[in-house]
Amino acid sequence: MGGNSHSSCEYLHPLATGQTIGYCAKYSMNANISSFNGAQGKIHVALLGDPTLTLRPIVPANEISATETMQGIVLNWEVSEGDFDGYNIYRLSVDGSESIKVNSELITENSYVDISAPTGKFVYQLRTVKLENLANNSYFTLGHSATSNEVN
């Protein structure tokens, strides 16, 4: 391998830090290191299958409902069964142009009141979260999301 300091496995390393196989495939396809892929730009590389697969998947979030009240938007959901540390909630514009994480710390209950909701139409996304502690690093893994009904 004379002088080749990169291997094809190097482009799968982001899996160990919680990235998806789709991210790793895109990273490999766009690698600009000629010693790794001398045929880059001359061959077709494809990812067949689910690009959202992760090395350590966690339980997905259950269905979430959003209700407008005088106190704010009340979010309720059933507790997910499985090994995870809590939930994150995101507010998404209906057209998909904006996504904001609502909570500052992990939520461990099965309800939340968003008192800072702006005017306009949006939905909420609930995701389970787990802290992965490995020998050489730590990272948060997000589970698949559940999306609420539209709120005005």
C-alpha positions as CSV (number, residue, x, y, z in Angstrom):
1,M,0.0,0.0,0.0
2,G,3.1,2.3,-0.2
3,G,2.4,5.7,1.2
4,N,-1.4,5.1,1.6
5,S,-2.3,6.6,5.0
6,H,-6.0,6.1,4.5
7,S,-8.1,3.0,4.3
8,S,-11.7,2.5,3.1
9,C,-12.7,1.7,6.7
10,E,-11.7,5.2,7.7
11,Y,-14.8,6.6,6.1
12,L,-17.0,4.4,8.3
13,H,-15.5,5.8,11.5
14,P,-18.3,8.4,11.9
15,L,-20.6,5.4,12.7
16,A,-18.8,5.1,16.0
17,T,-19.8,8.6,16.9
18,G,-23.5,8.2,16.2
19,Q,-23.6,9.2,12.6
20,T,-25.8,7.3,10.1
21,I,-24.6,4.9,7.3
22,G,-26.0,7.5,4.9
23,Y,-23.6,10.1,6.3
24,C,-20.7,7.7,6.0
25,A,-21.6,6.8,2.4
26,K,-21.8,10.5,1.4
27,Y,-18.5,11.2,3.2
28,S,-16.8,8.4,1.3
29,M,-18.3,9.4,-2.0
30,N,-17.1,13.0,-1.6
31,A,-13.7,12.1,-0.2
32,N,-11.0,14.1,-1.9
33,I,-8.0,11.9,-1.1
34,S,-6.7,10.3,-4.2
35,S,-4.7,7.6,-2.3
36,F,-8.0,6.4,-0.9
37,N,-10.0,6.1,-4.2
38,G,-7.9,6.5,-7.3
39,A,-11.0,5.9,-9.4
40,Q,-12.9,8.7,-7.8
41,G,-15.1,10.5,-10.3
42,K,-14.8,7.6,-12.7
43,I,-17.0,5.0,-11.1
44,H,-20.5,4.9,-9.6
45,V,-20.8,4.4,-5.8
46,A,-24.3,3.7,-4.4
47,L,-25.8,3.1,-1.0
48,L,-28.5,0.5,-1.2
49,G,-30.9,0.3,1.7
50,D,-31.9,2.6,4.6
51,P,-29.5,5.6,4.9
52,T,-30.8,6.3,8.5
53,L,-29.3,3.1,10.0
54,T,-27.0,3.7,12.9
55,L,-24.5,1.4,14.7
56,R,-26.4,1.6,18.0
57,P,-30.1,2.2,17.3
58,I,-32.4,3.1,20.2
59,V,-36.2,2.9,20.7
60,P,-38.3,5.4,18.8
61,A,-40.6,8.0,20.3
62,N,-44.3,7.2,20.7
63,E,-47.1,9.4,19.2
64,I,-47.2,13.0,20.4
65,S,-50.2,15.3,20.6
66,A,-50.1,19.1,20.8
67,T,-52.9,21.2,22.4
68,E,-53.1,25.0,22.5
69,T,-53.9,26.4,25.9
70,M,-53.7,29.8,27.7
71,Q,-50.4,28.7,29.3
72,G,-48.8,27.6,26.0
73,I,-48.7,24.5,23.8
74,V,-49.2,21.4,25.9
75,L,-47.4,18.3,24.5
76,N,-48.3,14.8,25.7
77,W,-47.1,11.4,24.7
78,E,-46.9,7.8,26.0
79,V,-43.7,6.8,27.5
80,S,-41.5,4.7,25.2
81,E,-40.3,1.3,26.5
82,G,-36.6,0.7,26.2
83,D,-33.1,1.8,27.2
84,F,-32.8,5.6,26.7
85,D,-32.1,8.6,28.9
86,G,-34.9,11.1,27.9
87,Y,-36.5,13.1,25.1
88,N,-35.7,16.1,23.0
89,I,-38.5,18.2,21.5
90,Y,-38.2,20.2,18.3
91,R,-40.5,22.8,16.8
92,L,-40.7,22.6,13.0
93,S,-42.3,25.1,10.6
94,V,-45.0,23.4,8.5
95,D,-43.0,24.2,5.3
96,G,-39.9,22.6,6.8
97,S,-37.8,25.8,6.6
98,E,-37.1,26.0,10.3
99,S,-36.4,23.5,13.1
100,I,-35.7,24.6,16.7
101,K,-34.9,22.5,19.7
102,V,-37.3,23.6,22.4
103,N,-35.9,22.0,25.6
104,S,-32.5,22.9,27.1
105,E,-32.2,19.7,29.1
106,L,-33.4,16.2,28.5
107,I,-37.0,15.7,29.3
108,T,-37.7,12.6,31.5
109,E,-41.5,13.0,31.9
110,N,-44.2,12.3,29.3
111,S,-45.5,15.9,28.9
112,Y,-44.1,19.4,28.3
113,V,-45.5,22.9,28.0
114,D,-43.9,25.2,25.3
115,I,-44.4,28.7,26.7
116,S,-42.3,30.3,24.1
117,A,-44.2,29.2,21.0
118,P,-44.4,31.9,18.3
119,T,-47.4,32.7,16.2
120,G,-47.9,30.8,13.0
121,K,-48.3,27.1,12.0
122,F,-45.9,24.5,13.1
123,V,-45.6,20.9,14.4
124,Y,-43.6,19.3,17.1
125,Q,-41.1,16.4,16.8
126,L,-40.4,14.2,19.7
127,R,-37.1,12.1,19.7
128,T,-35.7,9.7,22.3
129,V,-32.1,10.3,23.4
130,K,-29.5,8.1,24.8
131,L,-25.9,9.0,26.0
132,E,-23.5,6.4,24.6
133,N,-20.4,6.1,26.8
134,L,-17.6,4.2,25.0
135,A,-14.0,3.6,26.0
136,N,-12.7,6.4,23.8
137,N,-15.6,8.8,23.4
138,S,-19.2,9.7,24.4
139,Y,-22.1,10.9,22.2
140,F,-25.8,11.3,22.2
141,T,-27.9,9.0,19.9
142,L,-31.3,10.1,18.7
143,G,-34.1,7.7,18.1
144,H,-36.6,8.0,15.3
145,S,-39.1,10.8,15.8
146,A,-42.8,11.1,16.3
147,T,-44.5,14.2,14.9
148,S,-47.5,16.0,16.5
149,N,-50.6,17.4,14.9
150,E,-50.4,20.9,13.4
151,V,-50.7,23.8,15.8
152,N,-51.7,27.4,14.7
